[in-house]
Amino acid sequence: MLIHGLGQQASKDWLPLLPALAEHYQLLLFDLPGFGDSARPDADLTPKKYADLVHWLVSQHAREPVFVVGHSLGGAIALRYSHDYPEEVARLLLIDVAGVLQSTVFARHLSLVPDQVASAPVLDKWVAKGSRILNRMSGKIQDLLAGSATALQAMASSDKARELLYQDSSDINAALGLVNEDFSPMIRQIHAPVWLLWGEQDPVAPLRTGLALQWLLPQAQLDTLSGVGHVPMSEDTAKTSEWLLRSLRGPLPDLKEAKAGESQGDGVCKDGNNMVFRGPWRSLRLEHCTNVRIEDATLGRLTVVGSTVDILNVEVRSPDVAVEARDAHIMATGLRITAPQAWAVEDSRLDLAAFEAQAAQFGQQKGRALFFMSLGRWCDGSDEWRLHEVWKPRQGKLDEQFRQARDGRCALEAGERKRS
């Protein structure tokens, strides 16, 4: 089953791969409603509705679980389908999945796409136009908008806006449905083995999305293609075909295992830049450092003062406060915190994707702070809360504000809860 992405090429996107696949497999291709030769319905086009359509197609054409391959929007649909109909999926192969990250985070990524890249013919028109507009918005303006509903959410909730935007534009219709879908309650419940392929120069779906999915999915393997953008099928057909056949035939991805090793003690960066920390540390302290990277590490505590840091696949286990951030800019993808208190924040900006906290207190804040949270969750010992939003809290106890903003209700329904 091959599920295409945005763009009126529709299922023709798969044509370069068909000779290699058809020799070994029976293939099912189709044009999603709104694309290619299919009709353009006068209705919202969401991953949920598309997943139900895939279910119907499988019921008509397959007698056993299928191998599902999805690209871009099709990858997001494949994720939704694998969650809703797990018994129908044998293996899940995802290529440069679009969306998934919180919509404001995704919009910020598009704002960094250079105009010459956004104008490339490989990009869908809505992406090219959106990225050029966002290029003209500074990060500060976007941050000011972050405390309220995003423009994408506002458009999706307005009947008039949808009517104007959807005029003969299924791309925009489906794109709005995609970026406003919250995948956080379902990704952790997908148990099919997953293979991920990403173009390292993808201007549409950031590689960060692939890293977050690899971290969240219990059995997933990520491969990347150097010099390739959003459409590996046409940009490097040979390597994409090789990856597909290897993933369809090969052994299952390894299950994730906990890291081990002897602590390297207390690490410090002071007035430095481009430093990299890996492995186990009792603590790390960064003071006035730029472009620091912490990856594949376990920490007892992290302190970030006047610094910028990129965190990838890190666990912090602390007896008190896990992360202290003052005048800091932290981007984390794959961060797990276990501590009595997760955060102590002052005048900082935190962009957290695939983030989990096991903490009685979410944290304390002084000054100003801005949280961009994608595919996250917080367990306070009794409830689990889904974190997929932009949050601009006031000074004081963060957990009290968090609960008040939700009228004290846990964000996860009982059926969604899955403790690690």
ABEGO torsion letter per residue (X at the ends): XBBBBBEAAEAAAAAAAAAAAAAABBBBBBBBBGBEABBBBBBBBBAAAAAAAAAAAAAAABABBBBBBBBEAAAAAAAAAAAABAAABABBBBBGBBEGBBAAAAAAAAAABBAAAAABAABBAAAAAAAAAAAABBAAAAAAAAABBBAAAAAAABAAAAAAAABGBAAAAAAAAAAABBAAAAAAABABBBBBBBBAABAABBAAAAAAAAAABABBBBBBBBGBBABAAAABAAAAAAAAAAAAABBBBBBBBBBBEBBAEBBBBBGBBGBBBBEBBABBBBBGBBGBBBBGBBBABBBBBGBBBBBBGBBBBBABBABBBBGBBBBBBGBBBBBABABBBBGBBBBBBGBBBBBABAEBBBEBBBBBBBGBBBBAGABBBBBBBBBBBBBEBAAAAAAAAAGGBBABBAAABBBX
